[in-house]
Amino acid sequence: MNILCQSAKTICPVVTRTSPCSCPTARTNSLRKSSPALSAYQFHSRSRLRPLGYRFLNFTRRPRENVMASLERDAPSSVQDQEGATSSPEGAVDFLTLIQSLKVTKRTGWIRKGVNQPESIADHMYRMSIMALIAGDNENLDHNRCIKIALAHDLAEALVGDITPHDGVTKEDKEARERAAMQKMTSTLGKKSGEHLLALWEEYEAGTTPEAKLLKDLDKLEMILQAQEYESGQGIDLNEFFTSTQGKFQTETGKAWAAEVVKRRAAAQASAKDAAADGDARDGKKPRVE
């Protein structure tokens, strides 16, 4: 007899009146319970996540020891603690369900600046992966590894959220929280896949290999390109994203692509200024003085 699943709050064919729920939603929920970021999410019908608002990042202001203890509870000390070289179907689907939050969590910087319908973390990761696909040939790099790093670099944000410098979290604390999150997430996978994903994330964080340096550039590049698009489409000022990245590109590809984005931004701003002047002239207004 189908009854209400206490994990998903939906009708579950697995639950009986004499046994606890063992459906995939219940297994995934057990993983989520030890993550402070995900305590700000709620399940609704069909087991999809509904964010309660970007202020779920308030967990970042909790004492570090509380956050880290919560993230690390029941997590393996190393992905080497996992059994089996390959991921089980249950573990793979658990992992994929965890990263679903990347699709619905909006990027914090855009929300803070009042962007209408801002991109999600997954949106950013997707275009950055496409950038890696077409940029790898411009450098003497491992092309496939660049794409893999792009896909892995923000996975931890599925649990800890999009932490920015405005959240008052130190670089060291942010790295520690994300490492604990990655260890917890990859613990659902087989040893081979788990170690591979963790190694890709660690390579990006270290930022020392040629591939990681390019991806660090592409991360900033995707951000300023998105900022330029929001400025043009919504008429808002996002100059701080350009000033914060100015002079910080390390690779020739990054420098060249960033220069192109800045050039197009300047052209769009000049065009908008000319259009405003034409409108004032038609309305008989005096030219604007800036």
GUMARKOL-76052 format. One record per residue (C-alpha): x, y, z. Coordinates in steps of 0.02 Angstrom, whole numbers, padded with zeros to 5 digits, always signed. Layout:
REM GUMARKOL-76052
XYZ...
//
This chain:
REM GUMARKOL-76052
+00000+00000+00000+00072+00168-00050+00080+00293+00093+00158+00461+00124+00348+00460+00115+00414+00562+00262+00570+00609+00164+00495+00673+00004+00321+00718+00070+00250+00625-00079+00166+00458-00109+00307+00330-00104+00290+00151-00167+00435+00093-00058+00365+00138+00113+00255+00016+00207+00171+00032+00374+00296-00089+00451+00460-00031+00374+00550+00137+00360+00567+00229+00196+00715+00169+00091+00680+00265-00068+00818+00365-00156+00748+00526-00084+00770+00461+00092+00949+00408+00057+00991+00578-00017+00907+00668+00128+01017+00575+00250+01167+00651+00162+01091+00824+00164+01056+00824+00350+01238+00849+00392+01258+00998+00274+01219+01169+00349+01190+01248+00179+01058+01122+00132+00963+01148+00293+00898+01303+00206+00815+01200+00071+00652+01107+00078+00587+00962-00023+00423+00977-00114+00332+00867-00238+00437+00758-00355+00588+00777-00240+00651+00939-00317+00738+01070-00212+00661+01238-00181+00782+01370-00115+00718+01477+00026+00813+01628-00039+00993+01675-00061+01011+01718+00121+01034+01533+00155+01216+01589+00151+01189+01654+00327+01264+01487+00380+01432+01560+00331+01423+01674+00480+01406+01530+00602+01562+01486+00703+01683+01391+00593+01694+01243+00711+01506+01217+00703+01500+01225+00513+01650+01112+00488+01589+00984+00615+01421+00979+00529+01497+00958+00356+01622+00828+00409+01503+00723+00513+01493+00548+00440+01605+00603+00294+01755+00492+00253+01925+00561+00300+01976+00519+00122+01890+00458-00034+02004+00307-00015+01885+00248+00123+01756+00206-00008+01725+00027-00058+01723-00023-00240+01813+00053-00388+01655+00100-00481+01502+00197-00425+01346+00100-00382+01183+00156-00465+01121+00215-00295+01279+00315-00259+01282+00393-00433+01102+00450-00421+01130+00514-00244+01275+00620-00308+01175+00685-00456+01032+00730-00340+01150+00827-00228+01217+00933-00370+01040+00976-00427+01049+01125-00311+01179+01202-00428+01040+01221-00557+00925+01320-00441+01048+01420-00334+01072+01595-00404+01245+01674-00405+01261+01783-00251+01350+01931-00332+01210+01961-00457+01076+01951-00323+01171+02076-00216+01175+02198-00364+00989+02179-00400+01005+02086-00567+00837+02028-00632+00828+01838-00655+01013+01807-00622+01103+01653-00681+01124+01498-00575+01289+01420-00523+01261+01285-00654+01234+01417-00789+01405+01489-00749+01487+01317-00747+01410+01269-00914+01473+01421-01011+01641+01408-00927+01651+01227-00987+01612+01285-01165+01749+01415-01146+01871+01277-01097+01814+01176-01248+01858+01314-01371+02004+01393-01277+02111+01241-01245+02180+01240-01421+02247+01416-01396+02372+01356-01266+02489+01207-01254+02376+01118-01130+02284+00956-01095+02123+01003-01183+02013+00869-01104+02077+00908-00930+02031+01091-00950+01851+01041-00985+01847+00922-00837+01916+01055-00718+01782+01176-00778+01647+01049-00740+01717+01012-00567+01776+01181-00505+01615+01239-00420+01540+01071-00371+01566+01105-00185+01444+01251-00198+01304+01123-00207+01328+01105-00019+01412+01265+00042+01331+01389-00077+01408+01531-00177+01521+01613-00047+01588+01783-00100+01712+01905-00021+01562+02004+00043+01509+01859+00155+01648+01887+00281+01727+01715+00258+01916+01703+00246+01998+01619+00097+02064+01482+00210+01895+01451+00290+01809+01447+00121+01935+01321+00056+01913+01211+00210+01724+01211+00196+01728+01172+00011+01854+01032+00037+01743+00952+00169+01595+00969+00051+01690+00888-00092+01744+00744+00019+01566+00717+00074+01495+00726-00101+01625+00612-00180+01599+00486-00039+01438+00436-00128+01538+00381-00281+01656+00238-00316+01839+00260-00274+01895+00296-00453+01764+00430-00491+01774+00507-00318+01963+00525-00320+01959+00593-00497+01833+00731-00456+01924+00779-00296+02090+00788-00389+02015+00902-00521+01944+01017-00388+02109+01020-00293+02205+01061-00452+02091+01209-00485+02105+01271-00305+02295+01261-00309+02298+01356-00474+02476+01307-00515+02462+01197-00671+02445+01278-00842+02270+01205-00856+02217+01274-00687+02287+01446-00729+02184+01451-00888+02028+01397-00793+02057+01531-00661+02059+01656-00804+01903+01583-00883+01812+01593-00716+01843+01781-00708+01812+01800-00894+01642+01717-00887+01596+01833-00745+01640+01995-00836+01558+01934-00996+01399+01901-00897+01415+02070-00813+01430+02156-00983+01275+02065-01043+01175+02114-00888+01231+02295-00907+01175+02300-01089+01013+02207-01059+00957+02284-00895+01041+02455-00892+01129+02427-00726+01305+02471-00670+01414+02320-00635+01581+02408-00647+01647+02330-00487+01660+02161-00572+01775+02235-00704+01884+02330-00581+01901+02176-00468+01973+02073-00612+02076+02207-00699+02258+02154-00719+02229+01982-00642+02225+01875-00799+02376+01759-00811+02364+01679-00983+02374+01752-01157+02201+01683-01197+02129+01759-01040+02207+01928-01073+02152+01932-01255+01973+01877-01222+01956+01997-01075+02016+02141-01185+01883+02096-01313+01746+02095-01181+01804+02265-01115+01809+02334-01293+01631+02277-01326+01574+02349-01161+01648+02518-01205+01562+02513-01375+01395+02469-01296+01412+02610-01170+01455+02735-01308+01307+02676-01411+01190+02693-01263+01256+02868-01229+01229+02920-01411+01053+02849-01408+01014+02947-01250+01083+03108-01330+00976+03081-01485+00824+03055-01377+00859+03216-01282+00879+03311-01446+00711+03249-01509+00631+03299-01345+00711+03472-01349+00813+03442-01193+00985+03513-01159+01132+03394-01182+01176+03296-01025+01337+03346-00936+01432+03200-00855
//
